[in-house]
Amino acid sequence: MTNIRKVAETAGVSVSTVSRVLNGHPYVREDKRRIVLETIKALNYTQNANAVHLSRGKTNSVGVVLPYLNLPYYGEILQGIAEEALKAGYHLRLYQTNYDSPAELDAFEALRMKEVDGLIVASRTNGLEELKDFMGGDRPIVLCENLESDSLRSVYIDHYQAMGRALSYLQEKGYRKIGLCIHRLSGKNSEDRMRAFREYRGIEIRNEWIFTGCYHMEDGCRALGEWMNLKERPETLVVTSDQVAAGLLSEAGRRGVSIPRDLALLSFDNHPISELMGITSIEVPSRSLGREAFRMFLEEGRHRSVLQTTLFERDTV
């Protein structure tokens, strides 16, 4: 295997001269530069990218931690990151965790080993206590959640405020009995939504009206079936994903449930499927979130940025 020492021996120059040629150093005699380049070509020598990165202390890659790739919310965040990374000449290294704690820690270990220049974490399952050993270094960590910490950079949607806005809108429309379809109960964003839901005044909520594990369209179908089996049903459901709301709406049509007469639906994300199916939705600007997260990864000094939501009224409320 050809290495830099073999190139130097064949060209009759020092290893440091070969290194200067490879790194584009200006202070190399032209005749020696020519000989080194000809030798590199003759020996078919290729630099080890990892060695170059280690020597320069930079990989020009950023790690992106996501629980899933097949959910539109995370796909849009990834698209936003990718758009900005392309402009800046960075590569992405993806870590799909499925909310598995050890898999998530692998991404942070890669950061510690300087395999990436920083991490953008779209959603996490480990607590900050488990992650504290990775904080405070020279390689930034950007979290897509509302977090007050000088050791981490935070780009987020105010999910507490967004949930309050959804409930206020439904209340103005005359709804009082309100249920919730949510992804999971843990995680900062879910906790903020849940807290806003439970703290809102003037509405009736019950534990049996809260449907968890709602990620995909089929989960919406399941939730509609569970709603139908209730002795006393909520008048409306707040759904934290358009995909789940689409499943609810489709299953309602199949089972003869009229939307919004029998059950009103308000969802989050405002992805194209919500417009296609006429679902009232609060836009969560996830692609903009990804763009802003990458910009914050690049920039020094900025540690917090909050993005705003927008309500789109359609046919399900």
C-alpha positions in Angstrom: 0.0 0.0 0.0 1.4 3.4 -1.0 1.8 5.9 1.7 3.3 9.4 2.0 6.7 7.9 3.1 6.8 5.8 -0.1 6.0 8.8 -2.2 8.8 10.8 -0.5 11.4 7.9 -1.1 10.4 7.5 -4.7 10.5 11.2 -5.4 13.8 11.7 -3.5 12.4 14.4 -1.2 11.5 14.6 2.4 8.1 13.6 3.9 7.6 17.2 4.9 8.0 18.3 1.3 5.4 15.8 0.1 3.1 17.0 2.9 3.5 20.7 1.9 2.7 19.8 -1.8 -0.4 17.8 -0.7 -1.7 20.7 1.4 -1.0 23.4 -1.2 1.8 25.1 0.7 3.3 27.9 -1.4 6.9 27.6 -0.2 7.9 24.6 -2.3 10.4 24.8 -5.2 8.6 24.3 -8.5 10.8 21.5 -9.7 10.2 19.6 -6.5 6.5 20.2 -6.6 6.5 18.8 -10.2 8.4 15.7 -9.2 6.2 15.0 -6.2 3.0 15.4 -8.3 4.4 13.1 -11.0 5.3 10.5 -8.4 1.8 10.7 -6.8 0.3 10.1 -10.2 2.7 7.2 -11.0 2.1 5.5 -7.7 -1.7 6.1 -7.8 -1.4 7.6 -4.3 -4.6 8.8 -2.6 -4.7 10.7 0.6 -6.4 9.1 3.6 -9.4 11.4 4.2 -9.6 10.6 7.9 -5.9 11.4 8.3 -6.4 14.7 6.6 -9.4 15.5 8.7 -7.5 14.7 11.9 -4.5 16.7 10.9 -6.6 19.7 10.2 -9.0 19.2 13.1 -12.0 19.5 10.9 -14.2 17.0 8.9 -16.5 19.3 7.0 -19.4 17.0 8.1 -22.2 17.5 10.7 -24.0 14.8 12.4 -27.8 14.8 12.4 -29.7 12.8 15.0 -33.3 11.8 14.2 -35.6 9.2 15.6 -37.1 8.3 12.3 -36.6 9.2 8.6 -40.1 8.2 7.4 -42.1 10.9 9.2 -42.6 14.1 7.3 -41.8 16.3 10.2 -38.3 14.9 10.5 -37.9 14.6 6.7 -38.6 18.4 6.4 -36.1 19.2 9.2 -33.5 17.1 7.4 -34.2 18.8 4.0 -33.7 22.2 5.6 -30.4 21.1 7.1 -29.3 19.6 3.8 -30.0 22.7 1.8 -27.9 24.9 4.0 -25.1 22.2 4.3 -24.8 22.1 0.5 -24.3 25.8 0.3 -21.6 25.7 3.0 -19.8 22.7 1.5 -20.7 20.3 4.4 -21.6 16.6 4.3 -24.3 15.1 6.5 -23.8 12.0 8.7 -27.2 10.6 9.7 -27.9 8.8 13.0 -31.3 7.2 13.1 -32.1 6.3 16.7 -35.7 4.9 16.8 -35.6 6.6 20.2 -33.1 4.0 21.4 -30.9 5.5 24.1 -27.6 3.6 23.2 -28.0 4.4 19.5 -28.4 8.1 20.4 -25.3 8.0 22.6 -23.3 6.6 19.6 -23.8 9.9 17.8 -22.5 11.9 20.8 -19.6 9.5 21.0 -18.8 10.2 17.3 -18.7 13.9 18.3 -16.3 13.3 21.1 -14.1 11.3 18.8 -14.1 14.2 16.4 -15.7 12.2 13.6 -18.1 15.2 13.0 -17.7 18.9 13.5 -20.9 19.2 15.4 -24.4 17.6 16.0 -27.9 18.8 15.2 -30.4 16.8 17.4 -33.9 16.9 16.0 -35.3 14.9 18.9 -33.7 13.0 21.8 -34.5 10.3 24.3 -31.5 10.7 26.7 -31.8 13.3 29.5 -29.3 16.1 29.8 -27.6 14.4 32.7 -26.6 11.5 30.4 -25.3 14.0 27.8 -23.5 16.4 30.1 -20.1 14.8 29.4 -20.4 15.8 25.7 -21.2 19.4 26.4 -19.0 22.4 26.5 -16.4 21.4 24.0 -15.3 23.2 20.9 -17.8 21.3 18.7 -21.3 22.7 18.8 -24.5 20.8 19.7 -27.7 22.3 18.4 -31.0 21.0 19.8 -34.4 21.5 18.1 -36.2 22.1 21.3 -36.7 24.9 23.9 -33.7 24.6 26.2 -32.0 27.2 28.3 -28.4 26.2 28.5 -25.2 28.1 27.5 -23.5 24.8 26.7 -26.0 24.0 23.9 -27.6 25.9 21.1 -31.3 25.8 20.8 -33.6 26.3 17.8 -37.2 25.6 18.5 -41.0 26.0 18.1 -42.8 27.1 21.2 -45.0 24.0 21.5 -46.6 25.2 24.7 -47.7 28.4 23.0 -48.8 26.5 19.8 -50.9 24.1 21.8 -52.5 27.0 23.7 -53.3 28.6 20.4 -55.0 25.4 19.1 -57.1 25.1 22.2 -58.1 28.8 22.2 -59.2 28.5 18.5 -61.3 25.4 19.4 -62.8 27.2 22.4 -63.8 30.2 20.2 -65.5 27.7 17.9 -67.6 26.5 20.8 -65.8 23.2 21.6 -65.4 22.3 25.3 -64.8 18.5 25.3 -61.4 18.1 23.8 -59.2 15.0 23.3 -55.6 14.7 22.2 -53.6 12.4 19.9 -49.9 12.7 20.7 -46.7 10.9 19.6 -45.2 10.2 23.1 -45.5 11.6 26.6 -41.7 12.0 27.1 -39.4 14.4 25.4 -39.2 18.2 25.8 -41.5 19.1 22.9 -44.2 16.5 23.9 -43.9 17.6 27.5 -44.5 21.2 26.6 -47.6 20.3 24.5 -49.0 18.1 27.3 -48.4 20.7 29.9 -50.3 23.3 27.9 -53.1 20.9 27.2 -53.6 20.1 30.9 -53.2 23.7 32.1 -55.6 25.3 29.7 -58.7 26.7 31.4 -62.3 26.4 30.3 -62.3 23.0 28.6 -63.0 19.5 29.7 -60.3 16.9 29.3 -60.1 13.3 30.5 -57.3 10.8 30.6 -59.2 8.4 28.4 -59.4 11.1 25.8 -55.6 11.1 25.4 -54.4 8.7 22.7 -50.6 8.1 22.7 -48.2 6.4 20.2 -49.7 8.3 17.3 -47.0 8.6 14.6 -48.5 7.3 11.3 -51.7 7.2 9.4 -52.6 3.7 10.7 -52.3 5.1 14.3 -55.0 7.6 13.3 -57.2 4.8 12.2 -56.6 3.1 15.5 -57.4 6.3 17.4 -60.7 6.7 15.6 -61.7 3.2 16.6 -60.8 3.9 20.2 -62.8 7.1 20.1 -65.8 5.2 18.8 -65.6 2.7 21.7 -65.7 5.4 24.3 -69.0 5.7 26.3 -68.6 9.5 26.4 -66.6 11.0 23.6 -64.7 14.3 23.1 -66.2 16.6 20.5 -62.9 17.3 18.9 -59.4 15.9 18.8 -56.1 17.9 18.7 -53.7 15.8 16.7 -50.0 16.4 16.8 -49.3 15.2 13.2 -51.1 15.7 9.9 -50.3 12.1 9.0 -52.3 10.8 12.0 -55.1 13.3 11.3 -55.3 12.0 7.7 -55.7 8.5 9.1 -58.4 9.6 11.4 -60.3 11.4 8.6 -60.0 8.4 6.2 -61.2 6.0 8.9 -64.1 8.3 9.8 -65.3 8.2 6.2 -65.1 4.5 6.2 -67.1 4.1 9.4 -69.7 6.8 8.6 -68.4 9.4 11.1 -69.1 12.9 9.9 -66.2 15.4 10.2 -66.6 17.9 11.7 -70.3 17.3 12.7 -69.6 14.2 14.8 -65.9 14.9 15.5 -63.8 18.0 14.7 -60.1 17.6 14.0 -57.2 20.1 14.4 -53.7 19.0 13.6 -50.1 20.2 13.5 -47.5 20.5 10.8 -49.5 21.8 7.7 -47.8 19.4 5.4 -49.3 19.0 1.8 -51.6 16.2 2.9 -53.5 18.6 5.2 -54.3 20.9 2.3 -55.2 18.0 0.1 -57.6 16.6 2.6 -58.9 19.9 3.9 -57.6 19.4 7.4 -57.4 22.5 9.7 -53.8 22.6 10.7 -51.2 24.7 12.6 -48.1 25.0 10.5 -44.9 24.0 12.2 -42.1 25.4 10.0 -39.9 22.3 10.2 -37.9 22.9 7.1 -37.1 26.4 8.3 -36.2 24.8 11.7 -33.6 22.7 9.9 -32.2 25.6 8.0 -31.9 27.7 11.1 -30.3 24.8 13.1 -27.5 24.5 10.5 -26.9 28.2 10.4 -26.7 28.2 14.2 -24.2 25.3 14.0 -22.0 27.5 11.8 -22.3 30.8 13.7 -20.6 31.7 17.0 -22.4 33.7 19.7 -26.1 32.7 18.9 -27.6 30.2 21.3 -31.3 30.6 21.0 -33.8 31.1 18.1 -37.6 30.6 18.2 -39.8 30.1 15.1 -43.4 31.1 14.8 -46.4 28.9 13.9 -49.4 29.8 11.6 -53.0 28.5 11.7 -54.6 27.4 8.4 -58.4 27.1 8.7 -59.9 24.4 6.5 -62.9 22.0 6.7 -62.4 19.8 9.8 -63.4 22.3 12.5 
